[in-house]
Amino acid sequence: MSEPLPHRLPDGRWRPAELAFWLLPVIAYFAAPNYLLLGSQIFIVGLFALSLDLILGYAGIVSLGHAAFFGVGAYTAGLLASHGWGEPISGLLAGAVAAALVGWVASFLVVRGRDLTQLMVTMGIGLMLFEAANKAAFITGGVDGLSGMVVGKVLGIFDFDLEGRVAYLYSLVVLFVVFVVLRRMVYSPFGLGLRGLHYGPKRMPAIGASVYRRQIAIFTVGAGVAGIAGALLAQTTQFVGLDSLSFHRSAELLIMLVLGGSGRLYGGLVGAAVFMIAQNYLADLNPVYWQFWMGLLLVLVVMFARGGVLGGLTALQRRWATGTK
């Protein structure tokens, strides 16, 4: 008998399926010019879902208030643009830094608990920031939202147009660049340590790994990525409302991860695309009862595709491979 193959760590090489995945939005840019605005929204929400997947799918930190960091990034970029600083790239970086700072402070409270405690703490932080933004209407615009934003040209060349072409490409490039960085991080020793936090948090100290520090680090990174998504939404729509901090947005984010599959990097992106395309189609089909069909879709995915859409596809691939041998 031949000896079993040794377990190999992931090498981080790009697979053909991944290249095909990123080729799809490029094709969609030319094939579906009437849906570019929807496409840019999918990229932004996908980036937002990716930020939650880092702390939930990889580190096992549950959150019901992740929209707090999304809103901080959105208001940071929005306030800069409304006060004369509309340069997009620096606005994104400012949104990321502001959200990461808030996430770093909040992480000391969040990582102390487990499961239900984390849910309550993160939800409380989100509700507090929502009400703070509502009360500070002289800064945020309150229920009317923050308007009067003047966003400059991307790289000083490309101006945002009504058709959404620049917003689409800008959002896609930002998503891809952030994804490449996070993908590299996930395949690094630090990323493997995050897996250990998820599946064996009590065993990690035995190998000399600090659970507390890793949880704080990844929560801060996740908050910063959420801030980039929020700033991106503010710049492409040139408006920031209280809904960017709402509990409803955090809840939708969890639904997207369930649909796509958490802990897979691409799960958040796939879940965001499935959710938003289904929502757009069902709302046009039946504006009153579309939520019923969305709920039915979620139930079917949970029942028949364990691990979301990507989990279901992986299971089918394994069955096909086993059946052909």
Stockholm file with secondary structure:
# STOCKHOLM 1.0

chainA/1-325         MSEPLPHRLPDGRWRPAELAFWLLPVIAYFAAPNYLLLGSQIFIVGLFALSLDLILGYAGIVSLGHAAFFGVGAYTAGLLASHGWGEPISGLLAGAVAAALVGWVASFLVVRGRDLTQLMVTMGIGLMLFEAANKAAFITGGVDGLSGMVVGKVLGIFDFDLEGRVAYLYSLVVLFVVFVVLRRMVYSPFGLGLRGLHYGPKRMPAIGASVYRRQIAIFTVGAGVAGIAGALLAQTTQFVGLDSLSFHRSAELLIMLVLGGSGRLYGGLVGAAVFMIAQNYLADLNPVYWQFWMGLLLVLVVMFARGGVLGGLTALQRRWATGTK
#=GR chainA/1-325 SS CCCCCCCCCCCCCCCHHHHHHHHHHHHHHHHCGGGHHHHHHHHHHHHHHHHHHIIIIITCCCCSCTHHHHHHHHHHHHHHHHTTCCCHHHHHHHHHHHHHHHHHHHHHHHTTSCTHHHHHHHHHHHHHHHHHHHHCHHHHCGGGCBCCCCCCCBTTTBCCCTTCHHHHHHHHHHHHHHHHHHHHHHTSHHHHHHHHHHHCTTTGGGGTCCHHHHHHHHHHHHHHHHHHHHHHHHHHHTCBCGGGGCHHHHHHHHHHHHHHCSSSSHHHHHHHHHHHHHHHHHHHHCTTTHHHHHHHHHHHHHHHSTTHHHHHHHHHHHHHHHHHC
#=GC SS_cons         CCCCCCCCCCCCCCCHHHHHHHHHHHHHHHHCGGGHHHHHHHHHHHHHHHHHHIIIIITCCCCSCTHHHHHHHHHHHHHHHHTTCCCHHHHHHHHHHHHHHHHHHHHHHHTTSCTHHHHHHHHHHHHHHHHHHHHCHHHHCGGGCBCCCCCCCBTTTBCCCTTCHHHHHHHHHHHHHHHHHHHHHHTSHHHHHHHHHHHCTTTGGGGTCCHHHHHHHHHHHHHHHHHHHHHHHHHHHTCBCGGGGCHHHHHHHHHHHHHHCSSSSHHHHHHHHHHHHHHHHHHHHCTTTHHHHHHHHHHHHHHHSTTHHHHHHHHHHHHHHHHHC
//
